[in-house]
Every structure is written in structure tokens, then in C-alpha cells.
Amino acid sequence: MIVLTDRYSRQIMFKHIGEMGQEKIGQKHVLIIGCGALGSANAENLVRAGIGKLTIIDRDYVEITNLQRQNLFTEKDCDEQLPKVIAAKKRLEEINSSVCIVPHVLDANFETLCPIIERSSIDLIIDATDNFDTRFLINDISLKYNIPWIMGSCVGSMGMSFTILPGQTPCLQCLLDSLPVSGATCDSVGIVSPAVQMVTAFQSTEALKILVEDYYSLRTTLVTFDLWSNYFQTIRVERAKKEHCPTCGKQPLYPYLQYDSQTKTELLCGRNTVQIRTGKKIPIERLAKRLKKVGQLRVNPYLLSIDYQSYRAVIFRDGRVLIHGTNSKEIAKKIYHQLIG
């Protein structure tokens, strides 16, 4: 029997949680992939709610531009260039020292995620990433290992969220035709903090429902909004579930767990350049329109070149991207996702 302490008393009084629900929350393990705006906000909500164990994965460190919307970090973290998950762990333990917090400073990919999933008993995955390649990987992992996951994304003043339950709801592959995907990123069009808070509210609330096992109350619609334009929509997507979906169909192939679908990086010898190959075509003209205010562009029928920060990215139609000015695969992938999404 849980002791009714001041820490959780108001949450326990909420009839949909109660003492039994609080006990369940304290026994659960959540994996958050990404520790930027959505990741840090969801992490704080879950730690304050009394989650038993929280694992956080992120490859990046704290920068001054993060502080506008990433609520766990401070100027001191930025000055010290702390990895985001390390800064988050420090702050979260100050909020609730009873929670077990496991940080991983690494890139979320097939080689790093699968071992973590396989050696841990994870009850829920929360998507706090900044690109759809990683979301499709999470989708395949979720379905393969039968772990629910909550998708979330935001850019500008817009956001969306959907809860995916293996075997019950459509998965991300099924939803491709229903998602309002623009490819825009925070680095190309900006973002306002309330959009982050709105998506986080949806994700954290759905997470609590799953953690207390109140599956009946889960939202079954895809939610999208634009706070600046006063737009809000919920979309029924149950009919989107596809019998022959390569991820959640009757004969799943888990395509994003296959080698050919994985993003590949390689150093180009002697050129201070990293090549990234994704295996999917890039719409050069559409990308050029979106990036015209980001940096100096040069476009021809075969490729787009852009000077961005201290780097130069050359983007080919066939999905290859050259990031000039670095030999770091991590930096190259960060630049790639900032420009392309």
C-alpha cells in the first residue's frame, strides 16, 4: 500500500489515478528518445509524477539556442557544453531523487537502440526526436518488441501527436497518407515555446494513461494544431490500418530495421567531408524554397548547395548529402537533420 505523501497526494486524489495508479506509475520504465524541447518537458512531467525508471537518449549537447524552449537547461549547462542527457539527469534528480534516471549520450539508431530495448524491460517509448527517419525506426522497434509509443512533433506554431499501440492502432507506416508532413525544421522556420508545451501536454497525458493501464481513456485520433492560426483538428485514423503494412501487417518485415533502409555515413578521405546516404530521393526544388532564408543557395538540375553556419551541404536528388567542413559523423548528421528534417 502506498503511503499518501504530500509529493503525490494531489495526483492520487485524481480519480483516474488514485493509490493503485500511483503504485503502477512507480513500477514502470519509460524510454524517451531525444532530450530537446519535447524530451526534456516530457521527462520533467514523468519525474514529477513519480515514474519508477526513466531512460533518456540524446546525442547532442546544450547550446544557447536551446534555452528558449528546452526547460531543463540553464546558461551554466550551455557554458559547460554538457551533453543534454547529463544536464537533464542532474536537474531531474534535483526535482525527484527517488526516480532512477539512466542517461545515454549516443545517436539513436538501429545499432544503439535495439540492445537497450533487449536488455531492459521498457513499458513505453516517447518520441521526442527531430526527424522522421528516427521515428520510423522507433515505429519498427515498437511493433517488433510490442511496446506502445507516443509520437510527437512540433515546428513553428504547429504540432501533432498520436499514440500507437501494437496490434491495435495503425502504425506510423499506415499513417503516411494522413500525416501533415512538411519537412520543415526548427532551424529553417523557427518555433515558439507554447507549441512544445501543447504537444508535451498530449504526450505526457497519454503516457500517464498507459502507465496506470487506463487504455479505455486513450485518445484514438491523430491531433494536429497551429496555435498562431487558431487551428485545431482531430483526425480519425482507424481505417488507415493496412493489412499488408510492412511494419504492423500480417507478415511484418520491419523495413527500418533492415540494412538497406538505415542512414549510412562515411568519411571522404582527405576532404574534411562526411557523406550521408539515406536511400530515398530528395525533392530539390521544394527544399530550395524552404531553405532560401537559411543560407546562401546554389541550385542546378542535379543538386542543391547551401552554406550553413561554418559548413557547406551539397544535397543530391538521389538522397546523398555531402557535409563539407567536418570529419565528425555526429556533427554531419546533426546538420543534415537541421536542413532536411
N, C-alpha and C positions, 0 to 999 in steps of 0.2 A: 504494500500500500504506500503510495507516495505521500510524503509529508507536505501539507499545504503551506508552503513558504511564501514570503512576500514576493520573491522573484517571479514566480509563475502564477500567483493567485488570480490575477485578472484574466489570464488566458484560460485557467482551469474553470473559472466562472462562466466562460463562454460555453453554451450548452452543447455545441457541436464538438468540443474537445473534452472538457471535463477531466477528472483524475485519470481515467483509463486512457484517454487520448494523450495526456501528458506523459504517462508512462511509456506509451508506444513511441512518441517523439524521441524520448530519451534513450531508446534502444535502437534507433535507426541510423543508417550510414548514408550520407548523400555525397555524390561526386559532382563538383562544379567544374566545368571545363571553360576556362577563361576567367581572368581576375581583373577585368577592366571595369567599366561602368556597371553592367548588369551583374557581373560576377561578384564584385565587392558588395553591392547592395543586397543581393540575394544571400550572400554569406552572412552579412550582419543580421539580416532578418532571422535566419535559421539559428544562428548562435544565440541571439536574444530569446528565441523561442525554446531553447533547451535541447537542440539536436544532440544526439549522443556522439556521433563522429562525423567530421567534415573533411573531405579530401578536396584540395584545390590544385588545379593545374594551370600554369601560365608560363610562357617563355620570356616575357618582357620585364622591363624594369620601369620604375616610376619616373615620369617626365613632367615638366611644368605644365604642359598642355592637358595632362590628365586631371589636374586638381579641380577644374571647372565642374566635373560631373562624377568623379570617382571618389566616393565619400569616405573611404577608409584611409586615404593617404594624406600626407602633410608635406609642407615645404621641406622639412628635415629629411623625409624619405627621398624627396627629389634631389636634394643636395648630395645625399649619400649614394644616389643611384641604386637604391635597394631593389632587388627583384620584387615584383608585385606580390607574389605569394608569401615572401618573407615579411614584408611590411604588413600585409594583411594578417598573417598569423600573430604578429606582435600586438596589433591593435585588437584583434578579436579575442585574444587571451586576456587582455585588459577588461574587455566587456564581460566575458564569462569564462572564468578559469577552469570550470568543470567540463568543458567541451574538449574532446580530443580532436586536434586540428593537424592534418597531415599535408604539408605543402610539397609540391613537386615543381622545381624550376626546369621545365622542359617543354619542347614543342609537342603539341597533341597530334600524334599521327598513329598509323596502324602499329608501328613497332613499339611505341611507348604506351599507348592506351590499353591494348589487349592484355599485356602482362599485369597491369594494375587491376583490370577487371577480373582477371582469372584468379588472382591471389587474394582478392578482397570480397567480402560479402556486401555488395552495394544494393541499396533498396531503391535509389532514384538517381537519375542523371539530370542535371540542369545545364542547358545550353546557354553559355554566355560568350560565345565566340563572335568573331567579326567577319566570317566568310562562310559561304555555302559548301565549299569542299569539306571543311571540318564537320559541318552539320550532317552532310550525307554519310560521313564516316561514323558519326555518333548514331545516326539512324540505323546503319547496318549492325553496329555493335549492340545497340539496344535490342534489336529484334533477334539477333543470334543468341544473346545471353538472357533474353526475357526480362529486361529491366525497363520500366517506364522512363520516359524522358520528356522534358518540357522545353519546347522550342521558344526562343525569344529573339527579337532583333529590333533595332531602332536606329534611325538616322534622321537628321533634320528635326522636324517635329512629329515624325511618323513612327509607328511601331506596330508590331504584330506578335501574337503568341498562339501556341496550340499545344495541347497535351496529347502525347502519343502513348497508347497502351498496347503493347504487343499482343496480337491476336484479337484485338477488339476494334481499334480505331484504324483509319487509314494512316499509312506511314508517310514520311516526307516524300518518298518517291511517288506515291499515289497522288500527293497534293500538288505536284509540279504545275498542273494546269490551273490550279486555284490560287496560287501564291502571287501576290503583287510584287514580283522581284524586279528591281530596277538596276541593281549592281552598284548603286551609289554607296559611298562610304563616308564616315565622319570626316576623313581627311579631304574629301573632294567637295562635300556640300555642307559640312558642319553638323552640329547637333545642339539642342537645348536640353538642359538637365531634366525638366519635367517629363520629357518623353521617356527618359531612362526610368524615372520613378514610376511611370504608368505601367511600363512593361514589367518592371520588377514586382509591382503590386499583383499583377495577374500571375506571374510565375510563382512567387512566394506563397500566395494563397492556394494555388493548385498543389504546390508542394505539401503544404500542411494537410490538405485533404487526403493526399496519398499517404502521408506519414501516419495519420490517425486511422487510415483504411476506410475513409468515408467515400468510397468510389461512386456512390449514388449521386453525390453532390458535384462531381467533376463537371466542368464546362465541356460540352461536346462540340462546340463551334470554334471555328477559326476567328479570332478577333483582330481587327485592324483599326487604326485610328490615325488622325492627323490633328494634333491639339491646336495648331495655329489656324487651321482652316475649319475648326469646329466640326470635324468629321469623325464618325464612329460607326463601325459596321461589324456585325457578327454574321459569319457565313456558315451555313450548314454544309458539311462536307462528308457525311456518312456514305453517300453514294459514290464518293471518289475512290473508295477502297477497290482495288483491282485484283481480280482473281489470279492474274498472271504477273503480278508485280514481282520484279526480281529480288525485292527485299522481304516483303511480307506475304507473297503469294504461296500457292500450294507447294511449289518447288523452288524455294529461295536460293539465289546464287550469291547474295551479299556482294554486289559488284564493287563496292568501295573498299572491300577487304581483299580484292584481287590486285595483283601487282600492277597490271596494266592501267588501273584507274588511280593509282597513287601518284601524288605530285612528286616529281623527281628533281633533285638539284645536283649540279656538278660544277666544280671549279674549272674555268678555262685557263689552262696553264700559261703563266706569264702575262696575263691580260688584266689582272685585278678585276675580274668579272665572274659572276655566277650566272649560270644558265638554269632556268626553271622550265620544266616541261610538264604540262597538265594533260595532254591528250585530247583537249577539246578546243574547238575553234573559237577565236575571239572576234567579236564584231567591231572592227577597227573604227568605222565611221561613227557608230553610236558612242563608243568610248571617247573618241576625239571631242565630241560635243560636250561630254561631261567633264573632261579634263582641261578644257580650254582656259579656265581661270586658275588652274592649279600650277602650271608651269609652262615654259616655252615649248611649243609643239612643232613637230615636223611630220608631215603625213605624205605617204605616196601609196600607190595601189597595193603595196605588199606589206607595209609595216607602219607603225607609229613610233616616233621617238619623242621622249619628253625629258627635260631637265627638271629634276625634282630634288629639293634640298641640295645635298652635295653629290648626288648621284645622277646617272642618266639611264633611263629604262628604254629599251628597244623592244617593242611588242609586235610579234608576228601574227599573221592571221591563223596559222596552224596551231597556235597555243604555246609556242615557245616565247620566252621572255629572257632578255639579257639585262642584268643589272650591273652596270659599269660603276666602278669606284669602290668596290669592296670584295674581299675574299671570304666574307662571312656568309655562310648559308642562312643563318638565322636572320641577319640584317636583310639579306636579299628577299627572303620570304616575307618579312615584315613590310618592306617597300612594295612588293607585289600585291599583298592584300590591301594596303592602303590605297593603291591606284586602281586595282581591278575589282576588289571585293571578294 
